[in-house]
Amino acid sequence: MDLPPIVVMGVSGAGKSTVAAALAQRIGGVFVDADDLHPASNVHKMSSGIPLTDEDRAPWLDAVGKALRSSVAGRPVVVACSALKRKYRERIRAEAPRAFFVLLTGTRDELERRLLARKGHFMPPSLLDSQLATLEPLASAERGATVNIHGDPAAVVSRVLDAVEHE
C-alpha cells in the first residue's frame, strides 16, 4: 500500500509524538518530531511561556513540509506536529501536497492531566488554553481525519491507521 506522508497533529498533551512514533514503527515508516525542527529562538520563547507568532512559525512549517517530502528509501514519513491552524496546514501542504493530517482530540481535563504528568518538555501546561483557542479543527475540504485519544496508544494508532487507509 502506498501511504501518504502523515502529520499527527493536535494541541500539546494529545500524544502526537507517542502516536506518530508508534504509527511509523507499525507501518515501517520514518518518524520525525516537528519539535526538533524548531529554531532555538522558538524553543526559548515557548520555554518562557510565550506563545509563538505566525511569523515565528513560518520557517518551522516550511521545514515540516520538507521533512514530509523526504521519504527514506520509499518509507512513508510520519511527523508529529501541532499544525493548529488551517493556514499552517496549507503552508505544510505547499511543500508536501499529499500530506494526510490526523487531528488527535481529547477533553481539556485529559490534556491537562497529561501535561502535568510530563517531565522535561519545553511546552508548559500554562499554554494549553492558548493552544485550544488557536486550534482550528480539520475542515471537510482538508485531507485528513479526527481521532479521539481515549485508550492506550496502540488503540489510538489502530484508529489512526484505519483513518489513513480508508480516506
PyMOL commands that place a pseudoatom at each C-alpha (Angstrom):
pseudoatom trace, name=CA, resn=MET, resi=1, chain=A, elem=C, hetatm=0, pos=[0.000, 0.000, 0.000]
pseudoatom trace, name=CA, resn=ASP, resi=2, chain=A, elem=C, hetatm=0, pos=[1.267, 3.476, -0.913]
pseudoatom trace, name=CA, resn=LEU, resi=3, chain=A, elem=C, hetatm=0, pos=[0.650, 5.518, 2.234]
pseudoatom trace, name=CA, resn=PRO, resi=4, chain=A, elem=C, hetatm=0, pos=[0.848, 9.305, 2.055]
pseudoatom trace, name=CA, resn=PRO, resi=5, chain=A, elem=C, hetatm=0, pos=[3.107, 11.315, 4.332]
pseudoatom trace, name=CA, resn=ILE, resi=6, chain=A, elem=C, hetatm=0, pos=[1.186, 11.640, 7.609]
pseudoatom trace, name=CA, resn=VAL, resi=7, chain=A, elem=C, hetatm=0, pos=[1.017, 14.509, 10.085]
pseudoatom trace, name=CA, resn=VAL, resi=8, chain=A, elem=C, hetatm=0, pos=[-0.218, 13.544, 13.544]
pseudoatom trace, name=CA, resn=MET, resi=9, chain=A, elem=C, hetatm=0, pos=[-1.453, 16.876, 14.881]
pseudoatom trace, name=CA, resn=GLY, resi=10, chain=A, elem=C, hetatm=0, pos=[-3.162, 18.497, 17.847]
pseudoatom trace, name=CA, resn=VAL, resi=11, chain=A, elem=C, hetatm=0, pos=[-2.506, 20.516, 20.961]
pseudoatom trace, name=CA, resn=SER, resi=12, chain=A, elem=C, hetatm=0, pos=[0.250, 19.794, 23.437]
pseudoatom trace, name=CA, resn=GLY, resi=13, chain=A, elem=C, hetatm=0, pos=[-0.543, 16.727, 25.521]
pseudoatom trace, name=CA, resn=ALA, resi=14, chain=A, elem=C, hetatm=0, pos=[-2.632, 14.980, 22.860]
pseudoatom trace, name=CA, resn=GLY, resi=15, chain=A, elem=C, hetatm=0, pos=[0.049, 12.321, 22.388]
pseudoatom trace, name=CA, resn=LYS, resi=16, chain=A, elem=C, hetatm=0, pos=[1.290, 13.395, 18.968]
pseudoatom trace, name=CA, resn=SER, resi=17, chain=A, elem=C, hetatm=0, pos=[4.857, 12.163, 19.423]
pseudoatom trace, name=CA, resn=THR, resi=18, chain=A, elem=C, hetatm=0, pos=[3.859, 8.895, 21.074]
pseudoatom trace, name=CA, resn=VAL, resi=19, chain=A, elem=C, hetatm=0, pos=[1.237, 8.072, 18.445]
pseudoatom trace, name=CA, resn=ALA, resi=20, chain=A, elem=C, hetatm=0, pos=[3.321, 9.231, 15.470]
pseudoatom trace, name=CA, resn=ALA, resi=21, chain=A, elem=C, hetatm=0, pos=[6.384, 7.238, 16.577]
pseudoatom trace, name=CA, resn=ALA, resi=22, chain=A, elem=C, hetatm=0, pos=[4.291, 4.103, 17.164]
pseudoatom trace, name=CA, resn=LEU, resi=23, chain=A, elem=C, hetatm=0, pos=[2.499, 4.574, 13.831]
pseudoatom trace, name=CA, resn=ALA, resi=24, chain=A, elem=C, hetatm=0, pos=[5.803, 4.976, 11.965]
pseudoatom trace, name=CA, resn=GLN, resi=25, chain=A, elem=C, hetatm=0, pos=[7.118, 1.807, 13.574]
pseudoatom trace, name=CA, resn=ARG, resi=26, chain=A, elem=C, hetatm=0, pos=[3.941, -0.113, 12.735]
pseudoatom trace, name=CA, resn=ILE, resi=27, chain=A, elem=C, hetatm=0, pos=[3.977, 0.860, 9.043]
pseudoatom trace, name=CA, resn=GLY, resi=28, chain=A, elem=C, hetatm=0, pos=[7.754, 0.679, 8.600]
pseudoatom trace, name=CA, resn=GLY, resi=29, chain=A, elem=C, hetatm=0, pos=[7.929, 4.437, 8.208]
pseudoatom trace, name=CA, resn=VAL, resi=30, chain=A, elem=C, hetatm=0, pos=[10.225, 7.190, 9.373]
pseudoatom trace, name=CA, resn=PHE, resi=31, chain=A, elem=C, hetatm=0, pos=[9.273, 9.245, 12.452]
pseudoatom trace, name=CA, resn=VAL, resi=32, chain=A, elem=C, hetatm=0, pos=[10.070, 12.948, 12.675]
pseudoatom trace, name=CA, resn=ASP, resi=33, chain=A, elem=C, hetatm=0, pos=[9.179, 15.073, 15.703]
pseudoatom trace, name=CA, resn=ALA, resi=34, chain=A, elem=C, hetatm=0, pos=[8.468, 18.585, 14.433]
pseudoatom trace, name=CA, resn=ASP, resi=35, chain=A, elem=C, hetatm=0, pos=[9.547, 19.929, 17.836]
pseudoatom trace, name=CA, resn=ASP, resi=36, chain=A, elem=C, hetatm=0, pos=[13.086, 19.043, 16.766]
pseudoatom trace, name=CA, resn=LEU, resi=37, chain=A, elem=C, hetatm=0, pos=[12.726, 21.300, 13.712]
pseudoatom trace, name=CA, resn=HIS, resi=38, chain=A, elem=C, hetatm=0, pos=[12.011, 24.496, 15.683]
pseudoatom trace, name=CA, resn=PRO, resi=39, chain=A, elem=C, hetatm=0, pos=[14.732, 27.123, 15.610]
pseudoatom trace, name=CA, resn=ALA, resi=40, chain=A, elem=C, hetatm=0, pos=[16.312, 27.790, 19.030]
pseudoatom trace, name=CA, resn=SER, resi=41, chain=A, elem=C, hetatm=0, pos=[14.536, 31.160, 19.253]
pseudoatom trace, name=CA, resn=ASN, resi=42, chain=A, elem=C, hetatm=0, pos=[11.131, 29.417, 19.113]
pseudoatom trace, name=CA, resn=VAL, resi=43, chain=A, elem=C, hetatm=0, pos=[12.106, 26.906, 21.797]
pseudoatom trace, name=CA, resn=HIS, resi=44, chain=A, elem=C, hetatm=0, pos=[13.311, 29.746, 24.024]
pseudoatom trace, name=CA, resn=LYS, resi=45, chain=A, elem=C, hetatm=0, pos=[10.027, 31.649, 23.622]
pseudoatom trace, name=CA, resn=MET, resi=46, chain=A, elem=C, hetatm=0, pos=[7.884, 28.583, 24.367]
pseudoatom trace, name=CA, resn=SER, resi=47, chain=A, elem=C, hetatm=0, pos=[10.088, 27.606, 27.332]
pseudoatom trace, name=CA, resn=SER, resi=48, chain=A, elem=C, hetatm=0, pos=[9.469, 31.103, 28.697]
pseudoatom trace, name=CA, resn=GLY, resi=49, chain=A, elem=C, hetatm=0, pos=[5.692, 30.636, 28.359]
pseudoatom trace, name=CA, resn=ILE, resi=50, chain=A, elem=C, hetatm=0, pos=[5.436, 32.971, 25.363]
pseudoatom trace, name=CA, resn=PRO, resi=51, chain=A, elem=C, hetatm=0, pos=[3.193, 31.737, 22.532]
pseudoatom trace, name=CA, resn=LEU, resi=52, chain=A, elem=C, hetatm=0, pos=[4.721, 31.797, 19.061]
pseudoatom trace, name=CA, resn=THR, resi=53, chain=A, elem=C, hetatm=0, pos=[3.539, 34.234, 16.410]
pseudoatom trace, name=CA, resn=ASP, resi=54, chain=A, elem=C, hetatm=0, pos=[2.710, 33.177, 12.876]
pseudoatom trace, name=CA, resn=GLU, resi=55, chain=A, elem=C, hetatm=0, pos=[5.949, 34.879, 11.803]
pseudoatom trace, name=CA, resn=ASP, resi=56, chain=A, elem=C, hetatm=0, pos=[7.873, 32.692, 14.283]
pseudoatom trace, name=CA, resn=ARG, resi=57, chain=A, elem=C, hetatm=0, pos=[6.227, 29.573, 12.868]
pseudoatom trace, name=CA, resn=ALA, resi=58, chain=A, elem=C, hetatm=0, pos=[6.786, 30.212, 9.135]
pseudoatom trace, name=CA, resn=PRO, resi=59, chain=A, elem=C, hetatm=0, pos=[10.310, 28.738, 8.743]
pseudoatom trace, name=CA, resn=TRP, resi=60, chain=A, elem=C, hetatm=0, pos=[9.376, 25.861, 11.059]
pseudoatom trace, name=CA, resn=LEU, resi=61, chain=A, elem=C, hetatm=0, pos=[6.299, 24.972, 8.973]
pseudoatom trace, name=CA, resn=ASP, resi=62, chain=A, elem=C, hetatm=0, pos=[8.424, 25.011, 5.810]
pseudoatom trace, name=CA, resn=ALA, resi=63, chain=A, elem=C, hetatm=0, pos=[10.885, 22.624, 7.487]
pseudoatom trace, name=CA, resn=VAL, resi=64, chain=A, elem=C, hetatm=0, pos=[7.993, 20.319, 8.458]
pseudoatom trace, name=CA, resn=GLY, resi=65, chain=A, elem=C, hetatm=0, pos=[6.781, 20.220, 4.849]
pseudoatom trace, name=CA, resn=LYS, resi=66, chain=A, elem=C, hetatm=0, pos=[10.273, 19.448, 3.586]
pseudoatom trace, name=CA, resn=ALA, resi=67, chain=A, elem=C, hetatm=0, pos=[10.640, 16.661, 6.149]
pseudoatom trace, name=CA, resn=LEU, resi=68, chain=A, elem=C, hetatm=0, pos=[7.374, 15.128, 4.910]
pseudoatom trace, name=CA, resn=ARG, resi=69, chain=A, elem=C, hetatm=0, pos=[8.699, 15.110, 1.345]
pseudoatom trace, name=CA, resn=SER, resi=70, chain=A, elem=C, hetatm=0, pos=[11.925, 13.392, 2.289]
pseudoatom trace, name=CA, resn=SER, resi=71, chain=A, elem=C, hetatm=0, pos=[10.789, 9.778, 2.244]
pseudoatom trace, name=CA, resn=VAL, resi=72, chain=A, elem=C, hetatm=0, pos=[13.680, 7.461, 3.022]
pseudoatom trace, name=CA, resn=ALA, resi=73, chain=A, elem=C, hetatm=0, pos=[14.015, 4.512, 0.623]
pseudoatom trace, name=CA, resn=GLY, resi=74, chain=A, elem=C, hetatm=0, pos=[10.302, 4.695, -0.148]
pseudoatom trace, name=CA, resn=ARG, resi=75, chain=A, elem=C, hetatm=0, pos=[9.304, 4.519, 3.522]
pseudoatom trace, name=CA, resn=PRO, resi=76, chain=A, elem=C, hetatm=0, pos=[6.405, 6.830, 4.475]
pseudoatom trace, name=CA, resn=VAL, resi=77, chain=A, elem=C, hetatm=0, pos=[7.216, 9.761, 6.743]
pseudoatom trace, name=CA, resn=VAL, resi=78, chain=A, elem=C, hetatm=0, pos=[5.141, 10.360, 9.886]
pseudoatom trace, name=CA, resn=VAL, resi=79, chain=A, elem=C, hetatm=0, pos=[5.537, 13.743, 11.551]
pseudoatom trace, name=CA, resn=ALA, resi=80, chain=A, elem=C, hetatm=0, pos=[4.253, 14.794, 14.968]
pseudoatom trace, name=CA, resn=CYS, resi=81, chain=A, elem=C, hetatm=0, pos=[3.331, 18.471, 14.578]
pseudoatom trace, name=CA, resn=SER, resi=82, chain=A, elem=C, hetatm=0, pos=[0.778, 20.735, 16.245]
pseudoatom trace, name=CA, resn=ALA, resi=83, chain=A, elem=C, hetatm=0, pos=[-0.448, 22.260, 12.907]
pseudoatom trace, name=CA, resn=LEU, resi=84, chain=A, elem=C, hetatm=0, pos=[-3.183, 24.050, 14.848]
pseudoatom trace, name=CA, resn=LYS, resi=85, chain=A, elem=C, hetatm=0, pos=[-4.410, 26.460, 12.157]
pseudoatom trace, name=CA, resn=ARG, resi=86, chain=A, elem=C, hetatm=0, pos=[-5.624, 25.665, 8.686]
pseudoatom trace, name=CA, resn=LYS, resi=87, chain=A, elem=C, hetatm=0, pos=[-3.177, 28.181, 7.206]
pseudoatom trace, name=CA, resn=TYR, resi=88, chain=A, elem=C, hetatm=0, pos=[-0.333, 26.277, 8.917]
pseudoatom trace, name=CA, resn=ARG, resi=89, chain=A, elem=C, hetatm=0, pos=[-1.534, 23.048, 7.339]
pseudoatom trace, name=CA, resn=GLU, resi=90, chain=A, elem=C, hetatm=0, pos=[-1.780, 24.796, 3.962]
pseudoatom trace, name=CA, resn=ARG, resi=91, chain=A, elem=C, hetatm=0, pos=[1.803, 26.000, 4.310]
pseudoatom trace, name=CA, resn=ILE, resi=92, chain=A, elem=C, hetatm=0, pos=[2.919, 22.437, 5.068]
pseudoatom trace, name=CA, resn=ARG, resi=93, chain=A, elem=C, hetatm=0, pos=[0.897, 21.162, 2.082]
pseudoatom trace, name=CA, resn=ALA, resi=94, chain=A, elem=C, hetatm=0, pos=[2.651, 23.689, -0.162]
pseudoatom trace, name=CA, resn=GLU, resi=95, chain=A, elem=C, hetatm=0, pos=[5.812, 21.633, 0.483]
pseudoatom trace, name=CA, resn=ALA, resi=96, chain=A, elem=C, hetatm=0, pos=[4.074, 18.225, 0.773]
pseudoatom trace, name=CA, resn=PRO, resi=97, chain=A, elem=C, hetatm=0, pos=[0.816, 18.218, -1.241]
pseudoatom trace, name=CA, resn=ARG, resi=98, chain=A, elem=C, hetatm=0, pos=[-0.019, 14.558, -0.462]
pseudoatom trace, name=CA, resn=ALA, resi=99, chain=A, elem=C, hetatm=0, pos=[0.122, 15.075, 3.317]
pseudoatom trace, name=CA, resn=PHE, resi=100, chain=A, elem=C, hetatm=0, pos=[-2.675, 13.453, 5.341]
pseudoatom trace, name=CA, resn=PHE, resi=101, chain=A, elem=C, hetatm=0, pos=[-3.448, 15.170, 8.652]
pseudoatom trace, name=CA, resn=VAL, resi=102, chain=A, elem=C, hetatm=0, pos=[-4.703, 13.266, 11.696]
pseudoatom trace, name=CA, resn=LEU, resi=103, chain=A, elem=C, hetatm=0, pos=[-6.089, 15.506, 14.449]
pseudoatom trace, name=CA, resn=LEU, resi=104, chain=A, elem=C, hetatm=0, pos=[-5.844, 13.891, 17.895]
pseudoatom trace, name=CA, resn=THR, resi=105, chain=A, elem=C, hetatm=0, pos=[-8.594, 15.143, 20.213]
pseudoatom trace, name=CA, resn=GLY, resi=106, chain=A, elem=C, hetatm=0, pos=[-9.451, 14.725, 23.866]
pseudoatom trace, name=CA, resn=THR, resi=107, chain=A, elem=C, hetatm=0, pos=[-11.078, 16.589, 26.721]
pseudoatom trace, name=CA, resn=ARG, resi=108, chain=A, elem=C, hetatm=0, pos=[-9.336, 19.586, 28.247]
pseudoatom trace, name=CA, resn=ASP, resi=109, chain=A, elem=C, hetatm=0, pos=[-9.100, 17.733, 31.574]
pseudoatom trace, name=CA, resn=GLU, resi=110, chain=A, elem=C, hetatm=0, pos=[-7.392, 14.760, 29.940]
pseudoatom trace, name=CA, resn=LEU, resi=111, chain=A, elem=C, hetatm=0, pos=[-4.963, 17.014, 28.083]
pseudoatom trace, name=CA, resn=GLU, resi=112, chain=A, elem=C, hetatm=0, pos=[-4.092, 18.975, 31.222]
pseudoatom trace, name=CA, resn=ARG, resi=113, chain=A, elem=C, hetatm=0, pos=[-3.597, 15.767, 33.234]
pseudoatom trace, name=CA, resn=ARG, resi=114, chain=A, elem=C, hetatm=0, pos=[-1.157, 14.528, 30.586]
pseudoatom trace, name=CA, resn=LEU, resi=115, chain=A, elem=C, hetatm=0, pos=[0.739, 17.820, 30.522]
pseudoatom trace, name=CA, resn=LEU, resi=116, chain=A, elem=C, hetatm=0, pos=[1.076, 17.918, 34.300]
pseudoatom trace, name=CA, resn=ALA, resi=117, chain=A, elem=C, hetatm=0, pos=[2.460, 14.359, 34.301]
pseudoatom trace, name=CA, resn=ARG, resi=118, chain=A, elem=C, hetatm=0, pos=[5.014, 15.113, 31.583]
pseudoatom trace, name=CA, resn=LYS, resi=119, chain=A, elem=C, hetatm=0, pos=[8.580, 15.857, 32.636]
pseudoatom trace, name=CA, resn=GLY, resi=120, chain=A, elem=C, hetatm=0, pos=[11.294, 17.764, 30.787]
pseudoatom trace, name=CA, resn=HIS, resi=121, chain=A, elem=C, hetatm=0, pos=[9.227, 19.162, 27.911]
pseudoatom trace, name=CA, resn=PHE, resi=122, chain=A, elem=C, hetatm=0, pos=[9.636, 22.786, 26.845]
pseudoatom trace, name=CA, resn=MET, resi=123, chain=A, elem=C, hetatm=0, pos=[5.870, 23.371, 26.431]
pseudoatom trace, name=CA, resn=PRO, resi=124, chain=A, elem=C, hetatm=0, pos=[4.425, 24.382, 29.815]
pseudoatom trace, name=CA, resn=PRO, resi=125, chain=A, elem=C, hetatm=0, pos=[0.853, 23.402, 30.807]
pseudoatom trace, name=CA, resn=SER, resi=126, chain=A, elem=C, hetatm=0, pos=[0.077, 27.127, 31.089]
pseudoatom trace, name=CA, resn=LEU, resi=127, chain=A, elem=C, hetatm=0, pos=[-0.050, 27.361, 27.277]
pseudoatom trace, name=CA, resn=LEU, resi=128, chain=A, elem=C, hetatm=0, pos=[-2.787, 24.694, 26.888]
pseudoatom trace, name=CA, resn=ASP, resi=129, chain=A, elem=C, hetatm=0, pos=[-5.633, 27.208, 26.834]
pseudoatom trace, name=CA, resn=SER, resi=130, chain=A, elem=C, hetatm=0, pos=[-3.922, 29.350, 24.178]
pseudoatom trace, name=CA, resn=GLN, resi=131, chain=A, elem=C, hetatm=0, pos=[-3.406, 26.231, 22.056]
pseudoatom trace, name=CA, resn=LEU, resi=132, chain=A, elem=C, hetatm=0, pos=[-7.047, 25.172, 22.444]
pseudoatom trace, name=CA, resn=ALA, resi=133, chain=A, elem=C, hetatm=0, pos=[-8.146, 28.694, 21.481]
pseudoatom trace, name=CA, resn=THR, resi=134, chain=A, elem=C, hetatm=0, pos=[-5.878, 28.605, 18.414]
pseudoatom trace, name=CA, resn=LEU, resi=135, chain=A, elem=C, hetatm=0, pos=[-6.897, 25.112, 17.233]
pseudoatom trace, name=CA, resn=GLU, resi=136, chain=A, elem=C, hetatm=0, pos=[-8.913, 25.084, 14.019]
pseudoatom trace, name=CA, resn=PRO, resi=137, chain=A, elem=C, hetatm=0, pos=[-10.351, 21.587, 13.534]
pseudoatom trace, name=CA, resn=LEU, resi=138, chain=A, elem=C, hetatm=0, pos=[-9.884, 19.966, 10.143]
pseudoatom trace, name=CA, resn=ALA, resi=139, chain=A, elem=C, hetatm=0, pos=[-12.311, 21.347, 7.581]
pseudoatom trace, name=CA, resn=SER, resi=140, chain=A, elem=C, hetatm=0, pos=[-14.288, 18.945, 5.403]
pseudoatom trace, name=CA, resn=ALA, resi=141, chain=A, elem=C, hetatm=0, pos=[-12.228, 20.013, 2.373]
pseudoatom trace, name=CA, resn=GLU, resi=142, chain=A, elem=C, hetatm=0, pos=[-8.945, 19.111, 4.090]
pseudoatom trace, name=CA, resn=ARG, resi=143, chain=A, elem=C, hetatm=0, pos=[-7.357, 15.727, 3.547]
pseudoatom trace, name=CA, resn=GLY, resi=144, chain=A, elem=C, hetatm=0, pos=[-7.384, 14.143, 6.970]
pseudoatom trace, name=CA, resn=ALA, resi=145, chain=A, elem=C, hetatm=0, pos=[-9.314, 12.649, 9.879]
pseudoatom trace, name=CA, resn=THR, resi=146, chain=A, elem=C, hetatm=0, pos=[-10.055, 13.340, 13.543]
pseudoatom trace, name=CA, resn=VAL, resi=147, chain=A, elem=C, hetatm=0, pos=[-9.207, 10.592, 16.052]
pseudoatom trace, name=CA, resn=ASN, resi=148, chain=A, elem=C, hetatm=0, pos=[-10.016, 10.513, 19.789]
pseudoatom trace, name=CA, resn=ILE, resi=149, chain=A, elem=C, hetatm=0, pos=[-7.068, 9.936, 22.134]
pseudoatom trace, name=CA, resn=HIS, resi=150, chain=A, elem=C, hetatm=0, pos=[-9.037, 7.868, 24.642]
pseudoatom trace, name=CA, resn=GLY, resi=151, chain=A, elem=C, hetatm=0, pos=[-7.432, 4.490, 25.324]
pseudoatom trace, name=CA, resn=ASP, resi=152, chain=A, elem=C, hetatm=0, pos=[-3.929, 3.145, 25.150]
pseudoatom trace, name=CA, resn=PRO, resi=153, chain=A, elem=C, hetatm=0, pos=[-1.513, 4.284, 22.421]
pseudoatom trace, name=CA, resn=ALA, resi=154, chain=A, elem=C, hetatm=0, pos=[-1.859, 1.020, 20.462]
pseudoatom trace, name=CA, resn=ALA, resi=155, chain=A, elem=C, hetatm=0, pos=[-5.637, 1.514, 20.181]
pseudoatom trace, name=CA, resn=VAL, resi=156, chain=A, elem=C, hetatm=0, pos=[-5.162, 5.124, 19.067]
pseudoatom trace, name=CA, resn=VAL, resi=157, chain=A, elem=C, hetatm=0, pos=[-2.584, 4.034, 16.464]
pseudoatom trace, name=CA, resn=SER, resi=158, chain=A, elem=C, hetatm=0, pos=[-5.046, 1.447, 15.128]
pseudoatom trace, name=CA, resn=ARG, resi=159, chain=A, elem=C, hetatm=0, pos=[-7.733, 4.129, 14.763]
pseudoatom trace, name=CA, resn=VAL, resi=160, chain=A, elem=C, hetatm=0, pos=[-5.256, 6.435, 13.025]
pseudoatom trace, name=CA, resn=LEU, resi=161, chain=A, elem=C, hetatm=0, pos=[-4.137, 3.729, 10.596]
pseudoatom trace, name=CA, resn=ASP, resi=162, chain=A, elem=C, hetatm=0, pos=[-7.752, 2.830, 9.854]
pseudoatom trace, name=CA, resn=ALA, resi=163, chain=A, elem=C, hetatm=0, pos=[-8.491, 6.502, 9.056]
pseudoatom trace, name=CA, resn=VAL, resi=164, chain=A, elem=C, hetatm=0, pos=[-5.471, 6.781, 6.739]
pseudoatom trace, name=CA, resn=GLU, resi=165, chain=A, elem=C, hetatm=0, pos=[-6.212, 3.520, 4.936]
pseudoatom trace, name=CA, resn=HIS, resi=166, chain=A, elem=C, hetatm=0, pos=[-9.897, 4.411, 4.416]
pseudoatom trace, name=CA, resn=GLU, resi=167, chain=A, elem=C, hetatm=0, pos=[-9.536, 8.010, 3.335]
for i in range(1, 167): cmd.bond("trace and resi %d" % i, "trace and resi %d" % (i + 1))
show_as sticks, trace
zoom trace
